Amino acid sequence: MSENRYLTFALGKGRLANKTMELFEKVGITCDEMKEKDSRKLIFVNEELKLKFFLSKGPDVPTYVEYGAADIGVVGKDTIMEENRRVYEVLDLGYGKCRMCVCGPGSARELLKHHEMIRVATKYPNIAKDYFYNMKHQTVDIIKLNGSVELGPIVKLSDVIVDIVETGSTLKENGLEVLEEICPLSARMIVNQVSMQMEPERIKKLITDLRNHVKGKGEVS
C-alpha cells in the first residue's frame, strides 16, 4: 500500500482518549495537535508519521471502524460487546478495568437462582439479552434506561440491573450489591477488517509494539 496513506484512529472521548495517547506516546506515536486544549479541530494530524486522530462518543467508535472511516479504534470492551460490529478486536490495553455485572438488592439473588421471569433495567440491552438468554437460559423482560440504572430496583421498575461496576460504592450507598459477574472489562484496540489486509505491516507493528509495552511495563497508571 502507498506510504502516503494515513492511518486513522477513532478514540473514545475523555479519560479513555487521554490514557490512550499516554500509552501511544510510549511507543513513539504522538500528535501535538491533540495537546492544544483550546483547539476546535475535529481531525488531528501527525504529518510526519502519516497518522490522523479523531475523538467520538464511545458507542460510535466501532461504527467508524466497521465502515472504514477509521482504521483503528480504542474503546471499552462493553461498547464492543453492545455494538457487536464487524471489527477485529486485537489487543487488551490493560486500563479502564471494571466489570459488567448483574446487580440488585440481596433479596433478588433467589430470583436469579431459580430462573424466574424477572425485569432487568440496563443501558446495555444486547449484553443483558446475551447473558440471560444464551448463558443462563433465563427469560427476562429487559428495560432500556439511559440514566442512573441503579434507580430501577429502588423505584420497583426492575428486579435487577445489568451495569458496569468499578468500586461498587454507588451500589452500596443505594442498598444494592453485585449478584453475578458477567465479564471483566477494559480498554481494547479494534481494527477495520479491510485495513488489516491493506496495511498489515504498519498495523501489526503497532499492535506488537503496544503489546510488548503493556506486557513489559504493566498497566498505564
Secondary structure as GFF3:
##gff-version 3
##sequence-region A 1 221
A	DSSP	beta_strand	7	12	.	.	.	ID=ss1
A	DSSP	alpha_helix	15	26	.	.	.	ID=ss2
A	DSSP	three_ten_helix	32	35	.	.	.	ID=ss3
A	DSSP	beta_strand	43	46	.	.	.	ID=ss4
A	DSSP	beta_strand	51	56	.	.	.	ID=ss5
A	DSSP	three_ten_helix	58	60	.	.	.	ID=ss6
A	DSSP	alpha_helix	61	66	.	.	.	ID=ss7
A	DSSP	beta_strand	72	76	.	.	.	ID=ss8
A	DSSP	alpha_helix	77	83	.	.	.	ID=ss9
A	DSSP	beta_strand	88	92	.	.	.	ID=ss10
A	DSSP	beta_strand	98	104	.	.	.	ID=ss11
A	DSSP	three_ten_helix	106	108	.	.	.	ID=ss12
A	DSSP	alpha_helix	109	113	.	.	.	ID=ss13
A	DSSP	beta_strand	118	122	.	.	.	ID=ss14
A	DSSP	alpha_helix	125	129	.	.	.	ID=ss15
A	DSSP	pi_helix	130	135	.	.	.	ID=ss16
A	DSSP	beta_strand	140	144	.	.	.	ID=ss17
A	DSSP	alpha_helix	151	154	.	.	.	ID=ss18
A	DSSP	beta_strand	160	165	.	.	.	ID=ss19
A	DSSP	alpha_helix	169	173	.	.	.	ID=ss20
A	DSSP	beta_strand	177	185	.	.	.	ID=ss21
A	DSSP	beta_strand	187	191	.	.	.	ID=ss22
A	DSSP	alpha_helix	193	198	.	.	.	ID=ss23
A	DSSP	alpha_helix	200	217	.	.	.	ID=ss24
###
